[in-house]
């Protein structure tokens, strides 16, 4: 029974990773379309001598979200960069061990980033302050919930949500990769991505 339950947990991690990857795929396509539209609109309005001042900032934040979501998806697709000058000289068994260590470090980094985001965004402190950003800033000097962007005038914490989202999704993807590298679950090809064996860098 414990073995069956452990296998079920492993499958849940892989399925969660697959679901996240599907959402990331749609988000990446949507953000790419949005970024293209923003850039074209910026060019047209500048050519017409009627520039819209908030487009530049919108494009910058769009690129930021694209970067973090794309980095998370690349983790699951094993397209993250790897330096193989040392590992390619190892035996196959030692290469597998090095790969497990590398994937494990990705998970450790993801967990550390989650902890950092919790400490930085301080949701517990915000709840204790009655979800009042000014009160939290007065008590802790954390001005995250009182700042706004320069031209869009959006709350900056909304845009910074990409960091905890990236941390969680990268950790889930890293766990799924680690389970596959340890051969605890069969490797499943990603859906919606046409990748050959030569496309993976790591």
Secondary structure, DSSP 4 states (H G I P E B T S, - for coil): -HHHHHHHHHHHHHHHHHHHHHHHHHHHHHHHHHHHHHHHHHHHHHHTT---TTHHHHHHHHHHHHHHHHHHHHHHTT-S----TTGGGS-HHHHHHHHHHHHHHHHHHHHHHHHHHHHHH-HHHHHHTTT-HHHHHHHH---TTT-B-SSS--BHHHHHHHHHHHHHHHHHHHHHHHHHHTTSS---PPTT----TTT---
